[in-house]
Amino acid sequence: MFESYDQSIGNFTNLVNKKMIYFLNSQLGVFDITAEQWQVLLTLSKKNKINQKVLSQAVNKDQPTLTRMLDILERKSLVKRHVSKEDRRSFSIHITEKGLTLTEKLIPHIDDIFKKILTGISEEDLKIYINVLTKIDNNISNLYK
């Protein structure tokens, strides 16, 4: 079926992912935010006041990368770090009012972007796509066990 799974699936998936992130970043630039920063804000808007380790797992970023992202988001006054009451070595991450306002403003904008990206793709095809990605993700996760 495929000449090479790596060429047909791995590289193509990577190419489309990069193209999607590049497009999202170009659309989010007017809001002075990146797709990765958006992911952190959206996560915090749904589950605020979580520790940095939990947040790093939720957004699938390693601790040093997330720390740099939080530094940027904090400088933009979109999040705040508070020393944990239970463990002074860890931080609880809080989304600010400004961060919540931006999130509420961006949700319909992001939805519109994805409607454009998904033009011509049926609901059934999207369900198949998600199902296949989920199976690939599970297979990769099981390889680590």
C-alpha positions as CSV (number, residue, x, y, z in Angstrom):
1,M,0.0,0.0,0.0
2,F,2.7,2.5,1.0
3,E,6.3,2.7,-0.4
4,S,7.4,3.6,3.1
5,Y,5.3,4.1,6.2
6,D,7.9,6.7,7.4
7,Q,7.7,8.7,4.2
8,S,3.9,8.3,3.7
9,I,2.7,8.7,7.3
10,G,5.5,9.9,9.5
11,N,6.9,12.7,7.4
12,F,3.5,13.7,6.0
13,T,2.0,13.9,9.5
14,N,5.0,16.0,10.6
15,L,4.7,18.3,7.5
16,V,0.9,18.9,8.0
17,N,1.4,19.5,11.8
18,K,4.1,22.1,11.1
19,K,2.0,23.8,8.4
20,M,-1.0,23.9,10.8
21,I,1.1,25.4,13.6
22,Y,2.7,27.9,11.3
23,F,-0.7,29.0,10.0
24,L,-2.1,29.2,13.6
25,N,0.8,31.3,14.6
26,S,0.3,33.6,11.7
27,Q,-3.3,34.1,12.6
28,L,-2.6,34.5,16.3
29,G,0.2,37.0,15.8
30,V,-2.3,39.9,15.9
31,F,-3.1,38.9,19.5
32,D,0.6,38.6,20.4
33,I,0.3,35.0,21.3
34,T,1.6,31.7,19.8
35,A,-0.2,28.4,19.3
36,E,1.8,26.9,22.2
37,Q,1.0,29.8,24.5
38,W,-2.7,29.5,23.5
39,Q,-2.6,25.8,24.5
40,V,-1.4,26.8,28.0
41,L,-4.0,29.6,28.4
42,L,-6.8,27.4,27.2
43,T,-5.8,24.6,29.6
44,L,-5.6,27.1,32.5
45,S,-9.0,28.6,31.6
46,K,-10.6,25.2,32.0
47,K,-8.5,24.1,35.0
48,N,-7.0,27.0,36.8
49,K,-4.7,27.1,39.8
50,I,-2.8,23.9,39.0
51,N,0.8,23.1,39.7
52,Q,3.4,23.5,37.0
53,K,4.1,19.7,36.8
54,V,0.4,18.9,36.2
55,L,0.2,21.7,33.6
56,S,3.3,20.5,31.8
57,Q,1.7,17.0,31.5
58,A,-1.6,18.6,30.4
59,V,0.0,20.5,27.5
60,N,2.6,17.9,26.8
61,K,5.6,20.2,27.4
62,D,8.7,19.4,29.4
63,Q,9.4,21.5,32.5
64,P,12.1,23.8,31.1
65,T,10.0,24.6,28.0
66,L,6.9,25.3,30.0
67,T,8.9,27.5,32.4
68,R,10.1,29.6,29.5
69,M,6.5,29.8,28.1
70,L,5.2,30.8,31.6
71,D,7.9,33.5,31.8
72,I,6.6,35.0,28.6
73,L,2.9,34.7,29.6
74,E,3.7,36.2,33.0
75,R,5.5,39.2,31.3
76,K,2.3,39.7,29.2
77,S,0.3,39.6,32.5
78,L,-1.7,36.6,31.2
79,V,-0.7,34.2,34.1
80,K,0.7,34.4,37.6
81,R,2.8,32.0,39.5
82,H,2.1,31.5,43.2
83,V,4.3,29.5,45.6
84,S,2.4,26.4,46.6
85,K,1.1,26.4,50.2
86,E,1.8,22.7,50.4
87,D,5.3,22.7,48.9
88,R,7.3,25.9,48.7
89,R,9.5,24.4,45.9
90,S,6.5,24.2,43.5
91,F,4.3,26.8,42.0
92,S,0.5,27.0,41.4
93,I,-0.2,28.6,38.0
94,H,-3.2,31.0,37.8
95,I,-4.7,32.6,34.7
96,T,-5.2,36.3,35.2
97,E,-8.3,38.3,34.3
98,K,-6.5,39.6,31.3
99,G,-5.7,36.0,30.3
100,L,-9.3,34.9,30.7
101,T,-10.5,37.9,28.6
102,L,-8.0,37.0,25.9
103,T,-9.1,33.4,26.0
104,E,-12.8,34.3,25.7
105,K,-11.9,36.5,22.8
106,L,-9.8,33.9,21.0
107,I,-12.1,30.9,21.3
108,P,-14.5,32.0,18.5
109,H,-11.4,33.1,16.4
110,I,-9.7,29.7,16.8
111,D,-13.0,27.9,16.0
112,D,-13.3,30.0,12.8
113,I,-9.7,29.1,11.9
114,F,-10.4,25.4,12.3
115,K,-13.6,25.6,10.3
116,K,-11.5,27.0,7.4
117,I,-8.8,24.4,7.9
118,L,-11.4,21.6,7.9
119,T,-13.4,22.9,4.9
120,G,-14.7,20.0,2.7
121,I,-14.0,17.4,5.4
122,S,-17.1,15.5,6.5
123,E,-18.0,14.8,10.2
124,E,-17.5,11.1,9.4
125,D,-14.0,11.6,8.0
126,L,-13.1,13.7,11.0
127,K,-14.3,10.9,13.4
128,I,-12.2,8.4,11.4
129,Y,-9.2,10.7,11.5
130,I,-9.5,11.2,15.3
131,N,-9.9,7.4,15.8
132,V,-6.8,6.6,13.8
133,L,-4.7,9.3,15.6
134,T,-6.0,8.0,18.9
135,K,-4.9,4.4,18.0
136,I,-1.5,5.6,16.8
137,D,-1.1,7.6,20.0
138,N,-2.1,4.6,22.2
139,N,0.4,2.4,20.2
140,I,3.2,4.8,20.8
141,S,2.3,5.1,24.5
142,N,2.3,1.3,24.8
143,L,5.8,1.1,23.3
144,Y,7.1,3.1,26.4
145,K,5.7,0.6,28.9
